[in-house]
Amino acid sequence: MKKINFKKILKYILIAYVSLTIIVCVGAIIKYNVDLNAYINKDEPTTRTQNKDTSNTRTEVYVVGSMHFETNNFKRDDLYTYINTIAPSIILYESDEQTVNRMVNRTDFLGQLMSSFKKGNKVESFVALRYVKHHPESKVLGYEWEDRDRFHFKHNYRENMGKLIGTAHKLIREKALSNQESEMMSDYHEVRKKYNNLGNSKTLYDFNNRIADSIIKIRQEFIYHKIPQILKTKELSDDLKEFLPFHMNYWDTRNMAMVNNIVNQIKNNPNKSIVVLTGYSHRYYLIDELKKLEEELHFSVKPI
């Protein structure tokens, strides 16, 4: 009887697995680009903003909150139509400069691959690329905190953040909170409901207004300050104890880095109309900080 060569069989299985993986990945990237091309080549909306006053020498900044993926109610065209009415010269995209350059040049293959496997249609990147395709005189630039991804990886941020909030919920179930702490958590649950409901918004304006901003601001204060202050007094695992101060500083550190990068782009692009595309949870923070600098840097944050 002929002896079975298991090493050879394993080699063929490995080759087949790698080949299939490559085919799937290449196919996913091709599909992503086919979908992107179909979107960016769509006809332009018939409504555009009226000619602007060319005598205006003050930079206009529009901070536009968005959802990263389409929902049943919110679609790419909702955001695109709004941006098209502003007709900005600059779109600031919530990612770092290198990533945005790759996105604009269509060489962000890893991002394309990851996006192709996610549920739902991406919003901001498709909208930004469609806009510059139809308005080649415009630019898309990055403004994200450059260390965000490194920070997330170093501190296993998403998982540890989930553990922190989960610990707070566990303390509620175990009745391990004082009356004051329980009332605070009750307030958090109320504002969380309002925050989650923003995800069901039917129009761009439903989550781009001062009421929505105030809801988000209160929710973020609970997540990054009030709840961690409660947890500081409780028994935590060593890894969460170490993580807690990084978590408490994260929101301010990231948003202030974003603000500084936006300010640099304002300085580098005077007398322009600029749209800042951001996840809607960041909108209130960026607006509040930018408004402090309006007079000094001679720009205005425009309402939506």
N, C-alpha and C positions, 0 to 999 in steps of 0.2 A: 504494500500500500504506500502510495506517495505521501511523504510527510508534508503536513500543512505548514506553510511559511507565514506564521502570524505577524511577523514584523513587516512583511511585504503587504499583507492585508491591511494592517494598521496604517502603513504609509499611504495606501490608496484611499483609505477612508479619510485620512487627514487632508490629502490633496483635494478630495471631493468636497469636504467640509469648507476648506479655505476658498475653493473656487466658487461654491454656492454662496458663501458669505460675500465675496467680492461682487458677484453678479447681483445679489440682493441690494447691496449698498450702492452700486453704480445705478441700478434701476431706480432706487429711491431718489437719488440725486437728479437723475434725468427727469423723473416725474415732477419733482419739486420745481425744476426750471421750466418745464412745460407749463405747469400751473401758473408760475410767476409770469412767464411771457404772455400767457392768455390774459392775465389781469392787467399788466402794465400797458398792453397794447389796446385796451378798451378805448372806445371813443370818449372824448372829454365831455364833462357835463356842459350843458349850454349856458349855465349861469357862472359868470366870473365877477370878481369885484370890479367896481367902477374905477376909472383912472384915479390914481392917488394924487394928492396935492404934492407936486414936486418941490414946492418951496419948503416943505417940512424937512428939517435937518435933525430931527430927534429920532433916535432908534426906537422902533416899536417892538416889544417883546410879548408874544402870546404864549402863555404856559397852558398847554392843552393836555389834560389827563385822558388816558386811553386805557382800554383793556388790551392785553397782549394777544388774546385770541378771540375770535368771533363768538358771540352767544346767540341764543334764539332771537334776541332783539337787536343787538348791536352788531353791525356789519362794517366791513372795510370801507364801503362806499360812504357810510355816514361820516367817517373821519375824513376821507378824501374830499368829499364835497365841501366840508367846512374849510379845510386847508386851502382848497382851490379858490374859495371866495376871498381869502386873505391875500393870496398870491405872494407868499414870502420869497425873499431872496435866499434865505438860509433856513434849513430844517436841522435842528439839533436833535440827534437820535440818542436814546438812552443806552449807549454802549460806549466802550473806550474807542479811542481814535483809530487804532490799528484794525480792530474788528469792523468798524464802520467802513474803513477803506476797502477791506476785503469784501464787505457786503456790496458796496457800490460797484466794485470791479467784478462782482459775481465769482470770486475765488474763495468764498467762505464755505468750503465743501463740508467741513465737519458740522457747521451750523445748519447747512442745508439738509444734511443727513439726519441730524437730530430732529429738526423741525418736521421732516417728512413722516416721522414715526409718532409725532404727537397728535393727540386728538384735537380737532378743531383747526380752523384756518388762522394763520398768523395775520396780524393787523398792521402794525407800524412799519415793518420792513417792506411789505408789499406796497403800502401807501406811499412811503418815501421814495421807493424806486420808480413807482409809476409817475410820481410828480416830477422827478428830475428827467425822466424820459420825455415827458411832454413839455418841460420847461428847462431846457439844457443850460440856460444861463444861471440856474439856481444851483445850490450846493447842499449836500447832506454831510454833516460833521458830527463827531462824537463828543460826549461830555460826561460820560460815566466816571465814577471813582475808579482809577486805574487798578487799585489793589483789591477790588471787590471779589473777583474770582479766587485770587490767592487767599484772601481772608476766609472765604467760604470753605475752601478746601482745608486750610490749616486748622480751622476750628470746627470742622464738620458742622457747619453753621445750621443748615436747615434741620438736620436731625436733632441737634442739641436744643435748638429753639423749640421744636415740638415737644421734647422731653420736659423742658422748663414749664411750658404752659400746661402740659399734661400733669405735671406734679401739682400745680395749683388746683386743677380740677380734682385730683385725687384727695387733696387736703380738704376740699369742700365735702366730698363724699364721706370722708372719715371724721367730719365735724371737728377738725383740728384747728379751726380758725377762730379768732376772737370775734365778738359781735361786730366790731368796727371793720375787721378784715372781711367778714362775711358780707357786710353791707357794700363794701368796696367791690367785691367780686360780683355781687348782684348788679351793681351799676355797670360793671364791665359787660355782663351778659346782655344787658339792655342795649348798650351802645353797639355791641357786636352784632345784634340782630339788625340794627339799622345799617351798619357797615355792610353786612352780607347782602342786604336787600339792594344795595347800590349795584351789585352784580346783575340785577334783573332790570336795570334801567332801560328804558325804551328809546331814549335819544341821548346824544352826546351831552346835551345841556343838563340832563338829569343828574350827572355826576361831575359836571363842571360848573359848580356854583358855590357860593359861600356857605350855604347850609350843608351841602355835602362835605365841603372842606372842613367844617367844624366837627362833623361826625367823625371823619377820618382822623383829625388831630386828636380828639379825645381818645379814640380807640388806640392810636399809636402811643399816647402817653401811658395808657394802661399796660400795653405790651412791653414797652421798653423802660418804664420807670416805676409805676405804681405796683404792678404785680411782682417785679423783681425785688422791690423793697420789702414786700411781704416775705418772699422766699429767702431773703437774706437772713431772716430770723429763725428759719426752720432748718431741720436736718436735711442736708442734701448729700448726694454721692460726691466723691472727690472730683470727678470729672465735671459735674455741674457747678460745683463751687468754683472751680477754676474758670469755667466758661462764663459765669454770671457777669463779672465786670466787663468782659468783652462784648457781651450782648447789650448791656446797658449803654455802652458808648457807641455801639454800631450805627444806630439810626442817625444820630447827630453827625458822626464822622462821615458817613457816606453822603448824606444830603449836603453837608457843607462843602465837601469835595466837589459835588455836582454843581453847587452854586458858584464856586470859584472857577470851575471850568466854563460855565455859562458866561460869567463875567469876562473871562479872557476872550471868549468869542465875540462878545459885545464890543470889547475894545478893538479887536482885530477887524471888525466889520461895522464901522460906524455908518449911521444914517441908513440902516437897512431895516427891512421887516423880517423879524426872526420868529419862527415857531419852535417852541421847545416841546417835543413829544416826550411824555413821561407816563409811567404807570400812575393811575389816578391817586394812589396812596401818597405819592410824593408831592402832588400839586400844591397843597397848602403850604408846605415847608418852603418850596422854591419861591413861591409868590411872596410869602412873608419876608424872606431874606432879601430877595431882589428889590422889593419896594424900599428897603432901607437905603439902597444905593442909587435910586433913581436920579436925584438931583445932583449928586456928586459926579456921576458918570454920564449924565445927560441922556437918559433913555426913559421910556415909560412902559410899565407893565399894563397891557391893554386887557380890558375885560372880554370875556367870551360872550 
